[in-house]
Amino acid sequence: YLLGSTTVIAGISGVGKSVMGLHYLAEGARCGQRSLMLSLDEPVRQIVRNANSIGIDLQQLIDSGMVRVQYDTPQEIEIDRHFHDIEQIVQEFTPTRVLFDSLSTYGSNLGTEGRMFRDFIHALVALMKEHQTATVYNHENPEMLGMASMMGDFAMSSLVDNILLMNWIEMGDTFRLGLTVAKMRGNPN
């Protein structure tokens, strides 16, 4: 992903969005790029455990200072304070790669129909572009085996540079994982 770009990875629960995100962070660390994960879905210890189960020693990457994982419980978020905390972390840690897991939890907490969610996402996208991070937002799209829309109720596809859709595809009597590049600014797709 290009620096300053915003990518949404959308797909049903369990399709591999978080796994893909963990690989994104680990590859960044391997390339000497600091990576930040902001989670509303799982505490740090659980993320480290899950990373270990797929062969990523996330704790070692955290201990080396190449990766930082921040968990905030969604029930206790006060959105302006939360944004300020993210801004402080980005300024102090100076990551090249950022992963938000997940956009869906922000939508659940803030509601997707009012301005609060859209304004918050606008501010996040602007902050990450200002700091020239390559930012990935995981988003759970609850539709399986075909999607009626890329972002569901999250009317924000115009805000992002890239959209990757992950879904199960039925091929004969088996299911395979499908990855569709639905939108990618600045790159042929």
Secondary structure, DSSP 8 states (H G I E B T S, - for coil): --TT-EEEEEE-TTSSHHHHHHHHHHHHHHTT--EEEEESSS-HHHHHHHHHHTT--HHHHHHTTSEEEEE--GGG--HHHHHHHHHHHHHHH--SEEEEE-HHHHHHHH-SSSHHHHHHHHHHHHHHHHTT-EEEEEEE----SS-S-SSTT---GGG-SEEEEEEEEEETTEEEEEEEEEEETTS--
